Structure formats: C-alpha cells, structure tokens
C-alpha cells in the first residue's frame, strides 16, 4: 500500500498536500451542519461590514423621508439582508474555520465595499452601478454554493441545486436591471426580494424525512441574527447623535434626543426579552417563520434610526413632521408585531402560553396605538415619551406575569442557636 504522505503521481509535494489539508479544506457536505459552534471573529467582522451598508441605506432614508424614499430603502435593504442571509447560511452549512473561509469572506467584503458606496444614489444616478455590483456579489455566492454542492450526498443534491439556481437567478436579474429606467429598476429589485424570500421559504418547507436536517437553527445562527439586531440598533443612537450635531443644543433638544435613545432601548428590550437568543421549534415551518420575520424587524429598527435624525432636528417644532412621525411610529409598531412573529416560532411560545397569549394581544394593541400616535404627530418630546410608554406596557405585563408565577425558594430551617 502506498504511503499516504508520499508524493502524488503528479509530482505534487508532500508539504503542499499537508498545507492544503489543514488550510484549504473542501466545503462541508450538506447535511453535516455542526450543532455546537461558536460565532467567530471572522463572522462578526463580516456582519459589521454588512451593517455599514444598512447604515448607508438608513442615512439615505433620513434625508428622503418620502414614499419614494421609503420604497427605495425597502428594496435596497431587502437585497442587502438577502445577501447577508445567503452568505451566512452558506458558511453555516458548508464553512470551516480555515483559510478557504477567510478568503471567501474577504472576497464578499471586497464586493460589499463598492456596493455600499452606490447605495445613497441607488434609486438614481448610481442605480446601474449598484445593480451590476449586487449582481457580482450574488454571482460570487452562486459559485460558492456550486462548489459546495459537488460534495453533497444524493439526497441533498436537489436542495443544493435550488440554492444554486436561486442565487444565479438573483445575479442575472440584478445585472439585467441595470438596463432599466430608474423607477422600473427599483420596482424590479422589490419584486426580486419577494420572489427570493418565497423561494427560500419553499426550499426549507420542502424538506423531506431524508433531508430533515438540511438546516438546523443552531446556537451560532441564533447568535448571528441577534448580533445583527444589536448592531443595527446602534443606528438609533447614530441618528440621535447626527441630529444633535446638526442643531444648537438646548434643554428641549437634549430632552428629545435622550428620550429618543430610550425609545431605541425599548426596541432592544422588547426583542431580547420576548424573542432574542431563544431556540425556534425544530420544524421547517417554525424555522422559516423565525428566519424571515427577522427581515422586517431589522429593517424597522434601522428605519427608526433614520427618523430620529429629523426628530431631533425638529425638537422645537409644535408638531413632528408627518413623514418623520409615520416612519418612527410605524417602525416601532413593526418592531412590536414582528417580535411577536419571531416569538411565535419559538419553543417557549408553546410552553409558556399563559405569558405569550396576553403578550401578543398587548403588543398588537401597542402597535395600533403607535399608528394612531403617528397620525396625530404631536410635538417631538410628547411623541418620544408616548412611544416609551407604549414599549413599556408589554414589558410591565411580562414583569407582572413573572412576579405572579415566581415561586420563591423554600425557607431554610433556622440553625441551632448557641
């Protein structure tokens, strides 16, 4: 029998084979997803780069609080989030901690950087450049999926082909959209977002008993989604700071700014108290619901940050500008509703029904009150104080429930006295 470390017949050096074995391993086959894995610094760096693009989209929305601006923001944010999910799922399913993973992440980052530069004018002059660059990003992702599919077992090949086909289609449609007029281009991106999300949901839901472990929501994936929410929540603080920097600071301006920060903190409190860092049920439907509900949730948080710039700038106004009020309050309502949508896919949703059923009704009522508040668009300070109260209502309900059902530890018998 030939020695395993002997030089190959092609003359490949033994040292080179060892280097490749340790630093450039083949992609992990589909179905062998690691259940216990910690999120590494490489993934965190990648997520930070993606949030830079989210910030670019939010800053553009902050300067264009109109229906058109909101439409552009939604379409562009959807593409950025889909690219993030696509790349994250590829690494979750096929990635390893080696030089290959670092190289593929670096390649994506090198495309994300110019893509972010084109976002502020994606709905106008730089729309074609944004479309071509986004097409290149999805083409890179398609190649990664294709290379990973080569090592799949027969039962997973159909699923792998769907991931490849969907990513290739995104790349082709985005590249072709560069030829469209600006208005039609943005509409095509929005339709592409919807089509991709439907395809992703159908792929996960189509899992058979043989491919039931096609995608498991591991602790690492839960942490990635939670960390993205945390980083995007930083946009609420960025919005407040940007608004303060643009205006003379007064007692009223500072009061509006600080209460706006509390509103952003309320969004964090709501998500992580009721949905964040919790496991979804191990069914395709719950996995799909848990994953896709994070898209509108993340978009709403970033939009709230964008609206806070205008909110602070109009701190002395008798009434909050209508567009600012609708984006901020609408974002708050969406955070409340989508947090419940995420929570509905969790294991704890069924084990603690006595909490989540009244919590669902309370969050729905608070969301409706947010929309009513948007319609009245009162003075900025009144608006932020009211939003703070509306975020506090579900939390107070949860605290009351916990106090009511908490069983204190039994008292220890007193020790002997001396």
C-alpha positions in Angstrom: 0.0 0.0 0.0 1.3 3.4 -0.9 2.3 5.8 1.9 -0.4 8.4 2.4 2.2 11.1 2.8 4.2 10.1 -0.3 4.3 12.5 -3.2 1.4 12.2 -5.6 1.9 10.7 -9.1 1.6 14.2 -10.5 4.7 15.3 -8.5 2.7 17.4 -6.0 5.0 18.0 -3.0 4.0 16.3 0.3 4.3 19.6 2.2 1.9 21.2 -0.2 -0.6 18.4 0.4 -0.4 18.9 4.1 -0.8 22.6 3.8 -3.9 22.2 1.7 -5.3 19.6 4.1 -5.1 22.0 7.0 -5.7 25.4 5.5 -7.8 24.8 2.4 -10.3 22.0 3.3 -13.2 21.2 0.9 -16.6 22.7 1.9 -18.6 20.7 4.5 -21.1 18.5 2.7 -24.8 19.4 3.0 -26.4 17.7 6.0 -23.3 17.7 8.2 -24.0 21.1 9.8 -22.2 21.4 13.2 -24.7 21.6 16.1 -22.3 23.2 18.5 -20.2 26.0 17.2 -19.3 29.5 18.5 -19.6 32.5 16.3 -16.1 33.6 15.3 -14.5 37.0 14.9 -14.5 36.5 11.1 -18.3 36.3 11.0 -18.5 39.3 13.3 -16.3 41.3 11.0 -18.4 40.3 8.0 -21.6 41.3 9.9 -20.1 44.7 10.7 -19.4 45.3 7.1 -23.0 44.4 6.2 -24.3 46.9 8.8 -22.2 49.6 7.1 -24.4 49.1 4.1 -27.5 49.1 6.3 -26.3 52.4 7.7 -25.9 53.8 4.2 -29.5 52.9 3.4 -30.8 54.4 6.7 -28.8 57.6 6.1 -30.4 57.9 2.6 -33.8 57.4 4.1 -33.1 60.0 6.8 -32.6 62.6 4.0 -35.5 61.4 2.0 -38.5 60.7 4.3 -41.0 60.3 1.4 -42.9 57.4 0.0 -40.4 57.1 -2.8 -37.5 57.2 -0.4 -39.2 54.5 1.8 -39.7 52.4 -1.3 -36.1 52.7 -2.3 -35.0 51.9 1.2 -37.2 48.8 1.4 -35.9 47.4 -1.9 -32.3 48.1 -1.2 -32.4 46.9 2.4 -34.1 43.7 1.2 -31.3 42.9 -1.2 -28.6 43.6 1.4 -30.4 41.4 4.0 -30.9 38.6 1.5 -27.2 38.7 0.5 -26.3 38.5 4.2 -28.6 35.6 4.9 -27.4 33.8 1.7 -23.7 34.2 2.7 -24.4 33.4 6.4 -26.3 30.2 5.5 -23.5 29.1 3.2 -21.0 29.4 5.9 -23.3 27.8 8.5 -23.9 24.8 6.2 -20.6 24.4 4.4 -18.0 26.7 6.0 -15.0 25.7 8.1 -12.5 27.6 10.2 -9.7 27.7 7.6 -8.0 29.9 5.0 -10.7 29.0 2.5 -13.5 30.5 4.7 -11.4 33.6 5.3 -10.7 34.0 1.5 -14.4 33.6 0.6 -15.5 36.1 3.3 -12.8 38.6 2.1 -14.0 38.2 -1.5 -17.5 39.1 -0.5 -16.3 42.0 1.6 -14.4 43.4 -1.4 -17.6 43.5 -3.4 -19.7 44.8 -0.5 -17.5 47.9 -0.1 -18.2 49.4 -3.5 -21.8 48.2 -3.2 -22.2 50.3 -0.1 -20.8 53.4 -1.9 -23.5 53.1 -4.5 -26.4 52.8 -2.0 -27.1 56.5 -1.5 -27.8 57.0 -5.2 -29.1 53.5 -5.9 -32.5 54.9 -6.8 -31.0 57.4 -9.2 -27.7 58.1 -11.0 -25.8 55.2 -9.5 -28.6 52.6 -9.8 -27.0 50.8 -12.7 -23.7 50.6 -10.8 -25.5 49.3 -7.7 -27.3 46.7 -9.8 -24.2 45.4 -11.5 -22.2 45.2 -8.3 -25.0 43.4 -6.5 -25.2 41.0 -9.4 -21.4 40.3 -9.0 -22.0 39.7 -5.3 -24.7 37.1 -6.0 -22.6 35.6 -8.7 -19.8 35.0 -6.2 -22.3 33.5 -3.8 -23.6 31.2 -6.5 -20.1 29.9 -7.2 -19.6 29.2 -3.6 -22.9 27.2 -3.4 -22.0 25.4 -6.6 -18.6 24.3 -5.3 -20.1 23.2 -2.0 -22.8 21.1 -3.9 -20.1 19.0 -5.5 -19.5 17.1 -2.3 -23.2 16.5 -1.4 -24.8 13.1 -0.9 -27.6 12.2 -3.5 -30.5 13.1 -1.1 -29.2 16.7 -0.8 -28.4 17.4 -4.4 -31.9 18.7 -5.2 -31.8 21.2 -2.3 -28.3 22.3 -3.3 -29.4 22.9 -6.9 -32.2 25.0 -5.6 -29.8 27.2 -3.6 -27.5 27.5 -6.7 -30.4 28.2 -9.1 -31.9 30.8 -6.8 -28.6 32.7 -6.3 -27.7 32.5 -10.0 -31.2 33.9 -10.9 -30.6 36.8 -8.5 -27.3 37.6 -10.1 -28.7 37.5 -13.6 -31.8 39.6 -12.8 -29.8 42.2 -10.9 -27.3 42.6 -13.8 -30.2 42.9 -16.3 -31.9 45.5 -14.2 -29.1 47.9 -14.9 -30.6 48.4 -18.3 -34.0 49.5 -17.0 -35.1 53.1 -16.2 -34.6 54.1 -12.5 -38.2 53.7 -11.4 -38.6 50.3 -13.1 -35.2 49.2 -11.7 -36.3 49.8 -8.1 -39.5 48.0 -8.7 -37.7 45.0 -10.1 -35.5 44.9 -7.0 -38.6 44.8 -4.8 -40.1 42.0 -6.8 -36.9 40.1 -6.7 -36.8 40.4 -2.9 -40.3 38.9 -2.7 -39.5 36.2 -5.2 -36.3 35.1 -3.4 -37.9 35.1 0.0 -40.8 32.9 -1.3 -38.2 30.6 -2.9 -36.2 30.3 0.2 -39.3 29.6 2.3 -40.4 26.9 -0.2 -37.0 25.3 -0.2 -37.0 25.0 3.6 -40.6 23.9 3.8 -40.0 21.2 1.1 -37.6 19.2 3.4 -38.3 15.5 3.3 -37.7 13.0 6.1 -34.4 12.2 4.4 -33.3 15.8 4.4 -34.9 16.9 7.7 -31.5 18.1 9.0 -31.0 20.2 5.9 -31.0 23.3 8.0 -31.0 23.4 11.8 -31.1 26.7 13.6 -28.1 26.3 15.8 -26.9 28.5 18.7 -24.4 30.1 16.4 -27.1 31.1 13.9 -29.4 32.4 16.7 -26.4 34.5 17.9 -25.7 35.8 14.4 -29.3 37.0 14.0 -29.3 38.6 17.5 -26.0 40.3 17.0 -27.2 41.8 13.7 -30.2 43.3 15.6 -27.9 44.7 18.2 -25.5 46.3 15.7 -28.4 47.8 13.7 -29.9 49.2 16.9 -26.7 51.3 17.1 -28.3 53.2 14.2 -30.9 54.7 16.6 -28.0 56.2 18.6 -26.3 57.3 15.4 -29.5 59.0 14.3 -29.8 60.9 17.6 -26.1 61.9 17.5 -26.4 63.1 13.9 -29.5 65.2 14.8 -27.8 66.7 17.8 -24.7 67.6 15.8 -26.7 69.5 13.2 -28.6 71.7 15.7 -27.8 74.1 18.5 -28.1 72.2 21.8 -30.8 73.4 24.1 -32.6 71.8 27.0 -35.5 70.8 24.8 -33.3 69.4 22.0 -31.3 67.4 24.5 -34.6 66.1 26.1 -35.9 64.9 22.8 -32.6 63.3 21.9 -32.3 61.4 25.2 -35.9 60.2 25.1 -35.4 59.1 21.5 -32.4 57.0 22.8 -34.8 55.4 25.3 -37.2 54.6 22.5 -34.4 52.7 20.7 -33.5 51.0 24.0 -37.2 50.0 24.2 -36.9 48.2 20.9 -33.9 46.3 22.2 -35.7 45.5 25.4 -38.7 44.2 23.5 -36.8 41.9 21.2 -34.4 40.4 23.6 -36.9 40.0 26.4 -39.5 38.2 24.3 -37.7 36.6 21.3 -34.0 37.1 21.1 -31.4 34.3 22.0 -34.1 31.6 22.1 -34.4 28.5 20.0 -37.2 28.1 17.4 -39.1 24.8 17.2 -37.4 22.2 15.1 -39.9 22.2 12.2 -39.5 23.6 8.7 -42.4 25.9 9.3 -41.0 27.3 12.5 -37.5 27.7 11.0 -38.9 29.6 8.1 -41.1 31.9 10.3 -38.3 32.6 12.7 -35.8 33.4 10.0 -37.9 35.5 7.6 -39.5 37.5 10.4 -36.1 39.0 11.2 -36.1 40.9 7.8 -38.9 43.4 8.6 -37.8 43.5 12.2 -34.3 44.6 11.3 -35.5 47.0 8.6 -37.9 48.6 11.1 -35.1 49.2 13.6 -32.9 50.8 11.0 -35.7 53.0 9.8 -36.4 54.2 13.3 -32.8 55.3 13.5 -33.2 57.2 10.2 -36.3 59.0 11.5 -34.6 60.1 14.7 -32.3 62.5 12.8 -35.3 64.6 11.7 -37.0 64.2 15.1 -34.1 65.8 16.9 -33.7 68.5 14.2 -37.4 69.5 14.7 -37.2 69.3 18.5 -38.6 72.8 18.9 -41.5 72.3 16.4 -45.1 72.4 17.6 -45.7 69.2 15.8 -43.5 66.4 14.5 -43.3 66.4 10.7 -45.8 63.9 9.4 -43.2 61.8 7.5 -40.9 61.6 10.5 -43.8 60.6 12.7 -45.0 57.9 10.4 -41.6 56.3 9.9 -40.6 56.4 13.6 -44.0 55.2 14.9 -44.6 52.8 12.1 -41.1 51.3 12.7 -42.0 51.0 16.4 -45.3 49.2 15.6 -43.4 46.9 13.2 -40.9 46.1 15.9 -43.7 45.1 18.3 -45.5 43.0 15.7 -42.5 41.2 14.2 -41.1 40.4 17.6 -44.3 38.5 18.3 -44.0 36.9 14.9 -40.4 35.7 15.7 -41.6 34.6 19.2 -44.5 32.6 17.7 -41.9 30.2 16.1 -40.1 29.6 19.4 -40.2 26.6 21.7 -41.2 28.8 24.6 -44.2 30.1 22.7 -46.0 26.8 23.5 -44.5 26.1 26.9 -45.5 29.5 28.3 -48.8 30.2 26.6 -50.1 31.9 29.7 -47.5 34.7 29.0 -47.3 34.9 25.2 -51.1 34.9 24.5 -51.8 38.1 26.5 -48.4 39.4 25.4 -49.5 39.0 21.7 -52.7 41.0 22.4 -50.8 43.7 24.3 -48.1 44.1 21.6 -50.8 44.3 18.9 -52.7 46.9 20.9 -49.5 48.9 21.5 -48.7 48.7 17.8 -52.1 50.1 16.9 -51.6 52.9 19.4 -48.2 53.6 17.7 -50.0 54.1 14.4 -52.6 56.3 16.0 -49.8 58.4 17.5 -48.2 58.7 14.1 -51.5 60.1 12.6 -51.6 62.8 15.3 -47.9 63.6 15.1 -47.6 65.6 18.3 -44.6 67.6 19.4 -41.3 65.5 19.3 -40.9 65.3 23.1 -44.5 64.2 23.5 -44.1 61.7 20.7 -40.9 60.1 22.2 -42.5 60.0 25.7 -45.6 58.3 24.3 -43.5 55.7 22.4 -41.5 55.0 25.5 -44.7 54.3 27.4 -46.1 52.1 24.6 -42.9 50.0 24.7 -43.1 49.8 28.4 -46.6 48.3 28.5 -45.7 44.8 27.2 -42.7 44.8 29.5 -44.8 45.6 32.5 -47.1 42.8 31.6 -44.2 40.3 31.4 -42.8 41.5 34.8 -46.2 41.2 36.4 -46.6 37.7 35.0 -43.1 36.7 36.3 -43.9 38.0 39.8 -47.2 36.3 39.9 -45.8 32.9 38.8 -42.4 33.1 40.5 -42.1 30.6 43.3 -39.7 31.8 46.0 -37.3 29.2 47.3 -38.4 27.5 50.4 -37.1 29.0 53.6 -34.3 27.1 55.2 -34.9 25.9 58.8 -33.2 28.1 61.3 -29.9 26.7 62.6 -29.3 25.8 66.3 -28.9 28.8 68.5 -25.9 29.0 70.8 
